[in-house]
Amino acid sequence: MSDKHLNISNPELKKDLETLRIKPSEALEQSIYSRITDSARFLSVATPAKDSTAEEPKFDFPVLTTTGHGYLFYPIFTDMEELRKWQQEKDAQVLVLTFDNYAELLEQNSKVHGLVINPYGANFSIERDLVEYLKVQKAFVGKLAIEQMFHQKEGTPAVQLQDPDPYPSEMVEAMRSYMATNSTIRRAWLRLMNNEGEQSYLVIVDAEESDTHGDFGEISGAAMPYLNDMYLDLLTLEDDFAKNAVKEISPFYERG
C-alpha cells in the first residue's frame, strides 16, 4: 500500500454523509454533491484486466448488488478506514480516482446502475442518471466560473494566464499519451491560471465534437498523478475567452 493511498482522506465529506444518513437535509445533500464532483478523491479496489499491459494498464472493478432490485453499483471509499471493510480479492490493487473517472467507468459499462460511497458505512448511492446530470452540471459551472473570472468588473484583480514554470513535463506527457488514442482531439494547450493569488492549470482542448466532457474525465485522470495539489480546469476551444487564452501559444498536443 503506497503513502498516496494512505493520505486519501475526506473527513468533511465523510462527516456530512453520516449526518445525512441520520437526518436528511436537501441543503446538506447538495453540499455533498458539490464536494463529490469538485474536490474529492476516492479509493477503489480493482484487479488487473486480462488484456492489461505495463504500457497500457487496464483494470476490472468489482460491483455490489442491491438487495431490493438487484442493481449493480461500483463501491468507492472515502478513506482507508472504509476501504478496509471491503473483503479484498486476490491480486487486488487500490486506485485513487475522482468523480470524473467514475463517470467515465459508468459510460463504459451500461450494466452498472451507479456508485455507492462507503457501502459498509454511510452507504450513500448515486444512480446513473444523477451521475450524468452532475457531470454536465460540473462542466457548466466550471466553464461559467472561468468565464466570470475572465470578465471581472473594472477595478478587481484580473485573471492572469502564463506558461507554467516549472513546466510539468510528466503531466503533459501523460495527457499527450491519452490524447493520441482519442481520434476526436485535434489540439490542446496548457496555461497556468492565476486568480487572486490562487493558481491552477488550465487545459484547453480543440476537438471535432463540441461535447467532450467524457474526454475530460480521461484527461484529468491522466494528469491527476502529477498535479501535486494543484487544480486542473478544462475547457473546449469554443468561446472567445478560450481562443484568446491560446492566442500565439503553441499547443502541447497536435494530432498528426
FENURMO-V524286 format. One record per backbone hydrogen bond with DSSP energy under -0.5 kcal/mol. NH is the residue of the N-H (numbers start at 0). CO is the residue of the C=O. Records with the same first field share a line. If there is no record, write none. Layout:
BEGIN
NH = CO, CO
END
This chain:
BEGIN
4 = 1
5 = 1
6 = 2
7 = 4
8 = 6
13 = 9
14 = 10
15 = 11
16 = 12
17 = 13
18 = 14
19 = 15
20 = 16
21 = 17
22 = 18
28 = 24
29 = 25
30 = 26
31 = 27
32 = 28
33 = 29
34 = 30
35 = 31
36 = 32
37 = 33
38 = 34
39 = 34
41 = 96
42 = 76
43 = 94
45 = 92
46 = 59
48 = 57
51 = 48
52 = 55
59 = 46
61 = 44
63 = 72
65 = 70
69 = 65
71 = 110
72 = 63
73 = 113
74 = 61, 72
75 = 115
76 = 42
79 = 7
82 = 78
83 = 79
84 = 81
85 = 82
87 = 85
91 = 88
92 = 45
94 = 43, 92
96 = 41, 94
98 = 35
101 = 97
102 = 98
103 = 99
104 = 100
105 = 101
106 = 102
107 = 103
108 = 104
111 = 108
112 = 71
113 = 71
114 = 125
115 = 73
116 = 123
117 = 75
120 = 117
122 = 117
123 = 116
124 = 122
125 = 114
127 = 112
129 = 126
130 = 126
131 = 127
132 = 128
133 = 129
134 = 130
135 = 131
136 = 132
137 = 133
138 = 134
139 = 135
140 = 136
141 = 137
142 = 138
143 = 139
144 = 140
145 = 141
146 = 142
147 = 143
148 = 144
149 = 145
150 = 146
151 = 148
155 = 152
158 = 148
159 = 193
161 = 191
168 = 166
171 = 167
172 = 168
173 = 169
174 = 170
175 = 171
176 = 172
177 = 173
178 = 174
179 = 175
180 = 177
181 = 178
182 = 180
184 = 181
185 = 183, 205
186 = 205
187 = 252
188 = 203
190 = 201
191 = 161
192 = 190, 199
193 = 159
194 = 197
197 = 194
199 = 192
200 = 230
201 = 190
202 = 232
203 = 188, 201
204 = 234
205 = 186
206 = 204
207 = 183
211 = 209
215 = 211
216 = 212
217 = 213
218 = 214
219 = 215
220 = 216
221 = 217
222 = 218
223 = 219
224 = 220
225 = 222
226 = 223
229 = 226
230 = 198
232 = 200
234 = 202
236 = 204
237 = 235
238 = 235
242 = 238
243 = 239
244 = 240
245 = 241, 242
246 = 243
248 = 245
251 = 187
252 = 187
254 = 185
END
